[in-house]
Amino acid sequence: MYAESEMAAPAAIVQNALQEDLRTPEDILVGLRLLRFVHWSFAGHEKKGSIVMHKIAMPATRAYFRLAYKLKFPIHSAYPINRYGWSDEKSLACNNSCGHNMRRIDDGTGRWSLHAIGCAKDTNPMQNPCLIFDETGQEVKRQPTLGVYDKSFPGTLTLEHPLVKVMEDHGFVWGGTWTTLKDYQHFQMDRAILPEYLARYVN
Ligand SMILES: [Zn+2]
């Protein structure tokens, strides 16, 4: 049976205990919420998951996991990033679905990712990898490296998928619609609707 509960995200979960320069600033921290919910596993069993998102992203996040349960959309696991030593790479390799993570975009600009402000989340990275292309359209990088995007496989997101639609209805952009890279696992809040105190971190 579906169940969910929401609470203020404990600092012990969101604060990177290993890297001082990746600690969550206080004005972001006060808005972070921990959502606990029930989801289906790939084996068809009910599992408990949890995700940390900013409170402004919570209506979308709650609608998303409620719908995923209703549709029996399988999710491998959903645990906050502290379980993986705050390492996105480890979380991806474990096919984990994750939200808040105080990390920078991997594009050399040093800009914070929308994950840093709790306004982005990833789903099933192995089924929905991030593909990065060069200017000729050749794939140069894949995250996770063993990820395979096959629309016919359960747990895979597509443009027509109701889970993509529900996020778009809540003001989120799906990374599968981008062109220079295809980040199939990724949803982020439209930058245009971010409040200024959060936008200044990511713009
Ligand atoms: Zn992402």
Boltz pocket constraint, residues with backbone or C-beta under 6 A from the ligand:
constraints:
  - pocket:
      binder: B
      contacts: [[A, 115], [A, 120], [A, 121], [A, 122], [A, 185], [A, 186], [A, 187]]
      max_distance: 6.0
